[in-house]
């Protein structure tokens, strides 16, 4: 299907990068399974729908979503900021004009990805944010709630997060949906970590069935900076997470971790690219998935170590459990190494629940349902443990447990 046909009901914004992105989309078709980066993901069930840019009225009660110790809160409904539901004391610029000069029409990280959805977001976003973390205190905390009201609503959102030298920021993003019909959440994050700064981005994707979710995170790091991204994915008919990070300075540290649960005919796709473009850096990826029903999962983790990027430590691991004979996983960890002084490893394993462990628990009077819940929770716990604080771990589990019935929270 052509992109022109898909966006026929959408109004492009008037920004320079938006106009350029719109022009780059002309004549393009959506990728198919013949394209390497979309080999396992069919877009037909998304692209067959017609979407419109909708208003920002919503009825959801956010009391169960808010993390109470976060005083900075933003609500974004169908791609537009709802000021009446938001409160914050941070340096935030709003509107498409605020992001002029901050966003390029094309991303030069991971040029192998055609970036079709990030260009759609740039061309058709109705609102945008630039969040500048320049704190000198211990950490700035921000929660963003993205609401998609469905009824054919498309939510294109552009967010630039800048962490100045020595700044420390943690952002929790909750994605929810309401209403009936279909909805499409298409979010673009640009992360910029200055020298010795730290950005933590936690994504809790828990929309209802009938929603499509595509997120692109593109980040650059300078000397001694750290970027950590977590994707906790459930709900939505189709989820695609693109995370592309480039380490431009010495001593960078990059962590990208994920946990995903699929059931019925859900499709969850994680594509990660980490570019070691400088020396003395480290990266870690840990993704774990549990697939049930006829769901499908994809993990593609690509790490490249450039020729002069010596003394690199890079690790990636993808592990999966299939709870159904009809569930599938496609796992493809990749290492591309052009330097000789490196420590790099990757691994992938997919299997079923341990039958002996399940029998052991049932033999001690534990019901089969409870035993499965214990084993699945134990399997996914390693990803939860990568979060930096117990309070944050408990919050993440409490938010995901309503979507993942096989996840313990006692």
N, C-alpha and C positions, 0 to 999 in steps of 0.2 A: 504494500500500500504506500502511496506517496504521502510525504509529510504535508504537502499543500492541501490535500484532501482532509487530513486529520485536523488541521488547524483552521479550517475554513470558517468556523464560527468564532474565532478568537481575534481580538484586536491587539496588534503589536504595539509596544510602547515606543516612545519617541527618543529614547536614549541612543547615543552613537553606537554603543556596543549592541544594543537591541536591534537597531536597523541593520548593522553588519551581520549579526547572527541570522536575522530573517532572510537576508540576501544569500547567505551561505546555505540555508535550508532549501532554497528554491531548486527544484528538480531532483531533490533527494528522495530516496525511498527508505523505509525503515529496514534495519538489518534483518537478515534471515539466518536460519541455521547454517547457511553456507558461509557466513562470516565467522571468523575464528572466535571473536569475543562474544558471539551470541550463539555459539554452536549448540548449546543445550537449552536455550531459552527461546520459545516461540512467542511472538508478540501479538498474534492474531486476536487473542481474546481481549487484549487491551485496545488495539487499533480499530477493531470493528465498531467501537462505540463512538458516539458524538458527544463532545464535552463543550461546556460554555463557561465563561467567566461569571461567577455568581457573587452575590452580596456577602456581607460578613455577619449576618444575623445567625445566632446559634442558640440552642436551648440546653446544652449539656451542663450538668452540675460538675464543676471542676474541683469540688471539695475533696473528692477521693483521689485526685491526681496531684494536687499541690504538695510539694515537700515543704513542711511548715517552717523549717529553719532557713528557707530561701526568701529573702525579702525582695529580691529582684525577679520579677515575673513578667513574661510577655505572652500574649495570646495572639495567634495568627490564624485567621479564619479564611479559608479558601484563598490563601496567598496574600491576604491583606491584614494589616495590623489593627487590632481592636484596642484602641487606647482606653476605652472605658473599663475594660477588663484587665488592663495591664498596670503595673506599677514598677518603678525602677529608679535607681540612683546611680546610673552608669553613664559613661560617655557614649550615647547612641545617636546616630544620624539616621533619619528615616526618609523614605521616598526614593524613587528611581534616580533623581538628581544627586542624591547623597553618594551613590555608588559609581557615578561617572568617574572615570580615571582609576577606579579601584578594580574593575572587572574587565578582563579582555574577552573579545568575542570567541577566541579559540584558546584552549588550554594547551600549553606545550609540555605538560607532564603526561606521559603515556600516550604518545602520538598514535599508537596502534589502535586506540579506541576511537571510534568515529564521533563520540561525544554528542550523539544526536539529541539526547534528552536534555543535557545541560544547555545546548544551544536553544532548544525550545523554551526552556525556563528563562534564559536571558532575553529572548526575543519577545516573549509574551507575559513576562512578570508584570504585575500591576503595582507592586510595592517592593521595597528593598530595605535592608538594614546594613549599616556599618557599625559594628560594636568594637570600641577601642578600649582594651584593657591595659591601663597604664598604672596599675596600683603599685604601691610600695608596701602594702600590708601583706598579711600571710596569704590570702587568697580571695579573689572575687568569685561569687557564686551567682549563677543565673539559671532560671528555669524557663524554657520556652514550650508552650503547648500549641501544637498544630492541630486545628480542627478542620476536618473535611465534612461538609454537610451533605455529600452525595447528591442525589437528584441531578446527575450528570455534571457536577461541579468539578472543574479543574483548578488545582491550587499550585501555581508556579511561584516559587519563593526564592529570592536571592539574599544570601546572608554572607557578609564579609566579617571575619573575626580576626582582629589584630591584637597580638600580645606584644607590647613594647618590651624593651630590655628589662630583664629581671621580673617581669610581670608573671602572675600565677592565676589562671582562670579555670573554672570548672563549669561546664554547661550541660544541663540535663534537658533532653528534648523528648517530650511525650507526644506521640502521634495517635489521635483518636478520630473516630468517625461517628456520624449520627445520620438520621434520616433513612430514606429508602432509595433503591436504585443503585446506580454505579457512581463512583467518584475516583478521581485521579490526583494523587499527591506527588508532585514533581519538585523536589527540593535541591537547591544547589548551595553548598557551603564552600567558601574560600578561606582557608586558614593561613595565617601569616605569623610565624613564630620568630621573633627577633632574638638576639643574643641572650642566652641564659634564661629564656622564658619557658613557661610550661602551659600547654593547652590540653585540657581533658574534655572530650566530647562524648557524652553517653546518650545513645539513641534507643528509645523504647518504642518499638513499632508494634502497635496493638490495635490496628484498625479492624473493622468488622468485614465479613465477607461482602463482596461486591465492590471493594475498594482496591485500587491498584497503587502501588507505592514504588517510586524510583527515587533514589537519593544519590547525589554525586558529591563527594568530599575531595577537594583538591587542596593540598597543603604544601608549603615550603618552610624549611627550617634553616636558621642560621646557627652560628657556632654555639655549642653547648646547650642547645634548646631541646625541648622534649614535646612531642605530640603523642597523645594517647586517644584512640578512638575505640569505642565499644558499640557493637550493633546487636541488640537483643530483638530478634524478629519472630513474630507470630501474627496470626490474623492476616487479613488482606488476601485476595486471590493470587496476586503476583507481587513479589517483592524483589527488587534488584538494588543492591548496594554496591556502588563504585567508590573505592577509596584509593586515591593516588597521592603519594607523599614523596617529595624530593628533599634529600638532605644536602644542603648547599654548603654547610660549614663543618669544621672539625667537631668531634665530640657530641654529635647529635644522637638522640635516643628516640626510637619510634616503636610504639606498641599498637597493634590493631588486633582486637579480639572480638569474637562473636559467638552467640548462642542462638540457635534457630530450631523451631518446632513447626512441623507441617502436618496437616491432616486433610482428609477428603482429597480434593484435587488441587491443593495449594502448590505454588511454585515459589521457591526461595533461592535466590542467586546472589552469591557474594563474590565480587571481583576485586582483588586487592593488588596494588602495584606499589612497591617501595623501591625508590631509585637512590642507591648509595653513590652520590656524586662527589663525596668528599671522604677523607680518611678518618680513621679512629672513631668509627660510628657503630651503632648497634641497632638491630631491629628484631622484633618478636611478633609472631602471629600465632594465635591459638583459636581455632574455630571448632565448635562441637555442635552436631545436629542430631535431632531425633525426628524421624519421618514415619508417619502413620498413614493409614488409608491408602489412597492412590497418589499421595503427594510426591513431589520431586524436589531435590535439593542440588545445588551447584556450588562448588568451591573452586575458584581459580586464584591461586596466590602466586604472583610473579615477583621475584626479587632480582634486581640487576645490580652488579658490583662493577663500577667503571674501572678503566685501566689503571688510573693512578689512585684509586681508593683502596689503600692498603690498610691492614689491621682492622678488618670488618668482622663483626660477629652477627650472623643472621640466622634466625631459626624460624621455621614455620611447621605447624602441625595441624592436620585436619582429621578429626575422628567422628564417626557417625554410627548411630544405631537405627536399624530398620525394624519397626514393630509390625510391619505387614509385608506379606509376600509381594504386594503390588506397589509398594513404595520403592523409590529409586534414588540413588545418589550418584552424581558425577563429580569426581574430585581430581583436580589437576594442580598440584603444587609444582612451581617451576623455579629453578635457580639458573641465572645467567651470569657467569663469573669471568671477568677479564683481568683480575689481579691475582697475585700468587700468595700473598700473606693474609689469608682469610680463614675464618672458621664458620662454615655455613652448613646447615643441614635442613632437610625437610622430610616429612612423613605423612602418610595417609593410611587410615584403616577404617573399614566399614564391616559391621557384623550385626548380630542379633543380641538380645539380652542373654546374659550368661544363664544357661539352663540349670547348671548345678547350683548357682547362687539362688536362683528362683526356687528350686526344689528345697534347698536348705532353709530358706525363710518360711516356706509353706509348711515344712515339717515341724516347725516350731510354733504352729498355730496362727501364723500371719496369713490373712486372706491373700488371694492371688493379686487382686487389685492393689492392695496396700503394698505387697511385695514389689510389684512393678514400679509403683510410685517411689519406693525407697531406692531401687536400683537406678531409675532414670535420674532422680535427684542427685544421687551420688556421682553419676557419670557427668552431669552438667556442672557440678560444684566447682570443678577446677577453673572454669571460666569465671564464675562468680567470684572466686578467690583472687582473681587478677585485679578486681576493683580495690581502690586504695584504703577504704575505711569500712568498718563493720556497719556503721549506720547507713552508708550508701548501699552496701550489699543487701541489707535487710529491706531497704526501700525498693531496690530493683526487683528482688524476689517477690515482694508484696504486690508490685504492679504487674508482674508477669504471671503470677499464679492463677489469676482469673482467666487468662488465655490458655495457659498450659495446665490442664487438669492433672497431668501426671507429675507436676512439680510440687514438692513438699514446701510448706511454710507453717511450721508449728513452733 
